Amino acid sequence: SLGMLFGAIVGAVLSKEFFIRFPKRISEWVMITIGGLLMGIGIRLAFVCNVSTFFGLTPELNMGGYLAISGIVAGAWVGSQIYKKSLGM
């Protein structure tokens, strides 16, 4: 986990995409909090994390891995659409 975090930071710095920013509106803080809580609930229900699901179950051709990845992609898309609408984009 620390290696993944370190690699993400190094990659962001090298590509000049590393920015520290904080949400300005309370609505953004609320959405971030709700999203984090929903992710935590999902992880506890599944008993695994999304990284181990992708790299563990999907290569084994386990249907659960493919269903999990489909849910993650669909959830990310829906969440980004809600976020864009709330920002007025």
C-alpha positions as CSV (number, residue, x, y, z in Angstrom):
1,S,0.0,0.0,0.0
2,L,2.8,2.4,0.8
3,G,4.6,1.5,-2.4
4,M,1.4,2.3,-4.4
5,L,1.0,5.6,-2.6
6,F,4.7,6.5,-3.2
7,G,4.5,5.5,-6.9
8,A,1.4,7.6,-7.4
9,I,3.0,10.7,-5.8
10,V,6.2,10.2,-7.8
11,G,4.2,9.8,-11.0
12,A,2.2,12.9,-10.3
13,V,5.2,15.0,-9.5
14,L,7.1,13.8,-12.6
15,S,4.2,14.6,-14.9
16,K,3.7,18.0,-13.2
17,E,0.2,17.0,-12.1
18,F,0.7,17.1,-8.4
19,F,-1.4,19.8,-6.7
20,I,-2.5,20.1,-3.1
21,R,-6.0,21.6,-3.0
22,F,-8.9,21.7,-0.6
23,P,-12.5,22.0,-1.6
24,K,-13.9,25.5,-1.2
25,R,-17.6,24.8,-0.8
26,I,-19.3,22.8,2.0
27,S,-21.2,20.8,-0.7
28,E,-17.9,19.4,-1.9
29,W,-16.9,18.4,1.6
30,V,-20.3,16.7,2.0
31,M,-19.9,14.7,-1.2
32,I,-16.4,13.7,-0.3
33,T,-17.5,12.5,3.1
34,I,-20.5,10.5,1.7
35,G,-18.3,9.0,-1.0
36,G,-15.7,7.9,1.5
37,L,-18.4,6.4,3.8
38,L,-19.9,4.5,0.9
39,M,-16.5,3.2,-0.2
40,G,-15.9,2.0,3.4
41,I,-19.2,0.3,3.6
42,G,-18.6,-1.4,0.3
43,I,-15.2,-2.7,1.3
44,R,-16.6,-4.1,4.6
45,L,-19.4,-5.8,2.7
46,A,-17.0,-7.3,0.1
47,F,-14.3,-8.3,2.7
48,V,-11.6,-7.3,0.1
49,C,-10.3,-4.1,-1.4
50,N,-10.7,-3.2,-5.1
51,V,-7.0,-3.6,-5.9
52,S,-6.9,-7.2,-4.7
53,T,-10.2,-7.9,-6.5
54,F,-8.8,-6.6,-9.8
55,F,-5.3,-8.3,-9.5
56,G,-6.5,-11.4,-7.6
57,L,-9.9,-12.5,-9.0
58,T,-9.9,-11.1,-12.5
59,P,-6.8,-13.0,-13.7
60,E,-8.3,-16.2,-12.3
61,L,-11.3,-15.6,-14.6
62,N,-13.5,-15.4,-11.5
63,M,-16.9,-13.9,-12.3
64,G,-16.9,-12.0,-9.0
65,G,-13.8,-10.1,-10.2
66,Y,-15.5,-9.1,-13.4
67,L,-18.7,-8.1,-11.6
68,A,-16.7,-6.0,-9.1
69,I,-14.7,-4.2,-11.8
70,S,-18.0,-3.5,-13.6
71,G,-19.5,-2.1,-10.4
72,I,-16.4,0.0,-9.7
73,V,-16.4,1.5,-13.3
74,A,-20.2,2.1,-13.2
75,G,-20.0,3.7,-9.7
76,A,-17.1,6.0,-10.7
77,W,-18.9,7.1,-13.8
78,V,-22.2,7.8,-11.9
79,G,-20.2,9.6,-9.2
80,S,-18.4,11.8,-11.7
81,Q,-21.7,12.7,-13.3
82,I,-23.2,13.7,-10.0
83,Y,-20.1,15.7,-9.1
84,K,-20.1,17.5,-12.5
85,K,-23.8,18.4,-12.1
86,S,-23.3,19.7,-8.6
87,L,-20.5,22.0,-9.8
88,G,-22.5,23.2,-12.8
89,M,-20.2,21.9,-15.4
